Amino acid sequence: MSSNTHDVDIAIVGAGFAGMYQLHKARSAGLSARVIERGADVGGTWYWNRYPGARCDVPSLEYSFQFDDALQQEWEWQERYAPQPEILSYANHVADRFDLRRDITFDTSVVGARFSDNRWLVTTDSDLKLNAQFLVMATGCLSSTNVPDFPGLESFAGTVYHTGKWPHDPVGFQDLRVGVIGTGSSGIQSIPIIAEQAASLTVFQRTANYAIPAHNAALDPARQADVKSRYADFRAANRQMTSAFGAEFPQNDASAMSVSESERFQQYEDAWMSGGLPFLRSFNDLALDAEANETAAEFVRSKIRQVVKDPAVADLLCPTQTIGCKRICVDSGYFETFNRENVTLVDVSTEPVSHFTPDGLVVGDTEFEFDAVVLATGFDAMTGSLLAMDICGRDGISLQDAWAEGPKNYLGLTIAGFPNLFTVTGPGSPSVLTNMLVSIEQHVDFITDTIESLRANGQSTIEATTNAQDAWVSHVNGLADLTLFTTCNSWYLGANVPGKKRVFMPLLGFPGYVKKCDEVVANGYEGFDLA
Ligand code: NA7
């Protein structure tokens, strides 16, 4: 072994919330661990996504760790939905409080990992290597940016930004001609703020998106005090809610079609006024029944038409896909922005961006000239960061080959042929369809408990069986097929990345998933080979 190869019990890739908690948990279990992180500090997605308006769509009181009561009592959230700088401050606070940085190597990327002699040899873009018994991929679901292959992009003389890799120095758009490509959450959050600064803003929209107002505001101190007085119970109740999100998103347990039109309208109106993702909990069949779904979709379209003054622009901003099949956005003044004189909307759904020039970009016969272009074009979600590494399991099988037909794993946590490798919030687990912090804690607890159990029983490897894996993949797909989630092109399906296999990646249903994990353990790690 070279002098810069470190032996550890657990190698952890990524120092976002998953990697940070995994490190803390490993230490608590008496395991040695090292985290490799490509950024210069902790925070993961919140370290990279510094674009204007970046904000979480889960309420701040819940988008936080619950493993340590003193931590959750001492941290004071300022807003209902925390902005990126506040979440990053929180991540730094956690790192300081638990002295995490001494076991994290920053500014270093893992390039590969190979399983041999029951150990993982992890290689990086420096001379650092880790020789570990267990490998935990805490690489995040939205960490590999999707940069479309626009011809001539490098010839553009202005500045190109990607929302998911935003500079650390302040970026100002004052007096500039700016183009934004993409109207997912990142575009919808940043466009209103860029519009206020720029001389002109042109938004290139391929698919119109549903956005529900955040009604963000300073967090009411009385609300914060109340939740903190019963934090554990509050969290436990929200984990078990059948609405399955791991956050306080109450589900109205009635079908949209079972009530009168006026009752339905009132329900949507109340949800609209309260704001955010729970809008989709207005009725219990919005994700299941196309007719029910259309009532919610049309309600949002009617709101867009009320706000946007130019009927042609309003029409273009009205989404046509089922609501919720792409993640809905939570906005602050997005649709109002299109009433500004300096904002133009360009439809690129049928005539795409053809290429860039030194002065700007071309759509059809029109060249648009810009000083800066923002790519709000999203991520190679859930699998991108994993497949970017050269990971080889038993007998030299590569992850690229194992996942050639889409991600296959057991419980979203482990992959047949890749012993002792765990993916935190991997495809096939509830992950992005939940409050991520809750899912991260559940996975890290499972992984650490599993390692402790192996050690207690004198076992050294755990590996998903192919049968269990196949059954799990069928289960994940079967649940998705019962819903409307597969009816449009979303990043949940990998449909935003050209050439990516179309597979619905997250698992629906958090409480059922947790129950299944608990049963697997209770049944002696059913579906795994232990050696
Ligand atoms: P998203 O939601 O994947 O949005 C990306 C946007 O970029 C979306 O509107 C895409 O259109 C658009 N896009 C992607 N490629 C192109 C090309 N080639 N031309 C034009 N437009 C394009 O990513 P976000 O970063 O906004 O949000 C990701 C998640 O982060 C979000 O769901 C929250 O969970 C937080 P499309 O819809 O594919 O037609």
Boltz pocket constraint, residues with backbone or C-beta under 6 A from the ligand:
constraints:
  - pocket:
      binder: B
      contacts: [[A, 142], [A, 148], [A, 163], [A, 181], [A, 182], [A, 183], [A, 184], [A, 185], [A, 186], [A, 187], [A, 204], [A, 205], [A, 206], [A, 207], [A, 327], [A, 328], [A, 348], [A, 352], [A, 353], [A, 376], [A, 377], [A, 378], [A, 379], [A, 489], [A, 491], [A, 495], [A, 496]]
      max_distance: 6.0
